Amino acid sequence: MTQPARSRVSAEFGSTRDVRRPPLPEPLPVPVVDNHCHLDIQDGDSWLDPAAALELSASVGVPRIVQIGCDLPGAAWAVETATTYDAIVAGVAIHPNEAPRLDAVGRLDEGLTEIGRLVVSSPRVRAVGETGLDYYRTGAEGIAAQKRSFAAHIAMAHRYDKTLVIHDRDAHEDVLAMLDEHGTPNRTVLHCFSGDADFARACLARGAYLSFAGTVTFKNAQGVREALAVAPIDRILVETDAPFLTPMPHRGRPNASYLIPTTVRTMAEVRGVGLEQLCNAIDANTDAAFGGGWGR
């Protein structure tokens, strides 16, 4: 499959960053799904094509992936990839940080129309997302465009009965306000959950699933672990957000779906439950959130 012309090189660790791929972890006892991955984004000089990514992840108990497209090229690539690989389904959207850029050149409405076309272009598209609000990377001048885009995506999820995947960074209260104003879709996922226990309860009260990434393993993420601890086991999902958010002890190195077992083991420890029990719950929850019948 053609490698997309997209790249990411993290500056977080400067020139000393270790770009070697981490080793394979011990396999999980029960398969789970990586419900949020960006296979189209290259990390440095390395890129795992979908076939290679799936081969590695399946070898450790992660046989299925939800590929998320965050801009128009990425969304189109996500649909193509999900159509090509039975073990992959797609989510399509304009990322909240992309919305102000499109709006600045007068193309946001055009972009939203194209996302709407992609949503209905294939039954392999299971989700509208990631959409939402990001007040960390976009300043106050971009908030109106983000909210307009978020509202349009919520409407698509309702109209086409798709899962809504929400990106929320430093915008907890406004995300909740938008859901209350426009209605929380039947299946809603808080991707890479970043709030505390109180925010978790507010999202759960609106019927959302909470998806935990490698951040749950970070030393400075006690609030996220407390959120995980209070969430009902039937509302918990797991993701990589690869190539971002590599779990400890490999933080800073390239992430991929095959590292899900590292995150799941930390999640089981936080909750004080057996690994097999948590894996069974996550697998069932993912089918409930995104629809089953794929990649088995």
N, C-alpha and C positions, 0 to 999 in steps of 0.2 A: 504494500500500500504506500502511496506517495507520502513522504514526510511533509507535514505542514510547515510553511515558512514562518514559524513563530519560535521565539527563544526566550529564555529567562536565565540570567546568571545572577545569583544572589550576592549582594554586596554586604549582607549582614555580618559575614565573618571575614571580610576583606580579602587580601591576597593570600592569606594562609588557609583559606577554605579547602577542606578535603573533598574532592570531587569524585572519589572512588565510590562505586556502588556498595552499599552495606551487604554483608553476607546474608544468606537465606536463614530465617529463624526456624525454630522447631515448628513443624506443621500443627495446625489446630486439629482437635479430635472430631470436630463437626464443621462442615463448610459454612462460611459466611460470605456476604457480599460486600465489596467496596462500593458504597452507594454514592460516591462523589470523587471522580478522578478526572484529570485533564491530560489525557494521553497525547493531545495535540501540542502540548507545550514542552519544548526541549529544554533540558537543564544543562547548560554549558555545552560541551562538545559531545555529550552522550544523548542518545534517544532510543528508547525501547519502542519498536513498532508494536501495534496491537497484538500481533501473533506472539511475539517474544514476551510482551508484558503478561499476556494470559498464560503462557506456558509456565513462567516463573511463579505467578500467583497461584495457579491451580495446584502446583506441586506442594504448596504449604497450606492448602485448604481455603483458597479464595478463588473459586472458579468463575465468578461472575462479577461484572463491573458495570456501573452506571457512568457513562461518559458525558461530561457536561461541557457544552459549548457556550462561551461567554461573550462572543461578538459574532458578527455576521459570517465571516469565514469559518470561525470555530464551530458555529452552530450547524452550518452546512456540512462540515467535516464530521461532526458528531452523528448526523443522520446517515451519512455514507458509511461510516464505520459500523454503526449499529445494524445497518442493512447487510453488511458483509459478514459480521461475526455473530453467531447465534448467542454467544455468552455475553454480549454487550447490548444494552439499551441506552437511549439517549435522553438528555435534557437540553433544551435550547432556550436562549435568552440573550438579552443585552445586559451585561454586568452593570451594576450601579455606577462604577467608575467610568464605564464606556458611554453611558447615557449623556452626561454633560458634553463629552467630546462630540458626539453626533449632533447634539442640540446646537452647539456652537457653529456648526457648518450647515445648519438647517436640514439635517437628515434624520432626526430622531423619529419623526412620524413614518418616514419611509422604512427605517429600520424595524420599527415595531410591526409594520405591515408584513415585512419579510419574515419576521419571527412567527407571526400568526400563520403564514403560509407553511412554514416548516413544521409547525406543531401538528398540522393535519396532513402532512405529506406522507407519513408512514406510521403504521401501528407500532413501530419500534421506538417512536418518540413517546416516552412515558411521563416526561416532566416538563414543566415550564420553569426554567431556572438555570443558573442561579440569578435571581433578581433580588431587589431589596434596597437597603440604604447603607452607605459607607461614609461616615463623617470623618474618618481618619485620613483618607487620601484625597478626598474631594472637599473643597472649602465651601463656605456658605453660599457662594455664587452658583454652585452646582446643585444645591438641594432641591430647587423647584423642578429641575429636569429629572433628578433621581426619583422624586415622588411621582411625577407624571408617568415615568416609565414603569415604576413599581405598580401603580394603579392599573396600568394597561396589562401588565403581566398577570396580576390577580384576576382581572376580568377574563383573560384567556383561559386560566386554570378553571374558573367556574364554567365558562362557555363550553369548553371541550372536555371537561371532567378529567383534567390532568393533575398530577401531583405538583404542588407549588414548592419550589426549593428556594429558601430565603438566605441571602447573604446579609448579615447584620454586624456591622463594626461600629462601635461607639454610637449606636443609634437605637438602643433598646426601646425606649419609651415611644419614639416615633414609629418604630416597626409595629408595636402593639396598637398604636392609634390608627395606623393605616389598615391593619387587619380588622379592627373594630368598625372602621368607617366603610370598608368595601366588602367585608365578610370573609371569614377564614374559609378557604376551600376545604372540601371533605378530607383531602390528604395534603397535609402541609408539613414540611421538614425544615427545621432550623439547622441549616448546614454549619458545620464546624462550630458547634455551640460554644459561645464565649462569655455567657453570663454567669451569674451566681445562682444560689438556690432559690432566691425570691423570684428572679426573672424566669427560672425554669418553671416554677409553679404557675406563673402568669401565662407562659406559653402552653403548658399542659392544660390549663383551664380552658384554653381555646382549641384544644384537641390536637395539638401539634406533636410531632415526633421530634426528639432531640438527637442529633447526630454528632458523635464525638470523634475528633481527629487526634493526631499525635500530640496536640497541645495538652491533652489530659495527662501526659507523661512528664510535662515540664515542671520544674521545681516551683516556678512562680505562678502556677495555675491552680492554687488551692480552691479558689471559687468554682472553677469548672469541675473539679472533683467533688465538691459539695453538691453541685447541681446533679451530677451523675448519681450520687448517693440517694437523692430524694426522688429521682424519676422512677415511675413504675417500670418494671422490667419489660412490659409489653409496649413501651414507648421509646426504647433505646435502639439506636442504629450506630454503625461504625463506618468511618471513611478514612481515606488518606488525604484528600485534596492534593494529591501528587501532581506535580513534583514539589509541592510546598509542604511545610509542617512535618518534616521527618521526625518520628518519635525518638525519644532517648533510648539507648545511649548514642544514637547516630545523628542527632540534631545537627543540621548544617550540611549533611551529605545528601545526595539525590534521593528523593522519595519515590516509591512505586507501590503498587497494590500488594506485592509480596510481603511488605512490612506490616500489613494489617495484624498478623498474629501478635506482634510486639505490643500494639495498642490494646488489643482485646485482653491480653493477659493482665495488663495494668488495670483495665476496667473491672475484671473479675476480682482483683485484689481490693480495689476501692469498695466494691459492693459486698465483698465477703461471700461470694457465691462460687460454685464450682464452674470451671472453665466450660465444660460440656453443656451445662445448663444455660450459661450465658450465650454460647454459640447457637444453641437451638432457638433461643428467644430472638437473637438478632436476625437469624435467617428467616424466621416466621414474620418478624416485624417488617423486614425489607420487602417481602412479598406482599404484605398488607399495604405498605406505603406506596410501592411502585407497581403492584400487579405482578402475579406469578406467571408461570407458563413460559419462561424463557431460560435457556442455557442449562437445562437439566438433562 
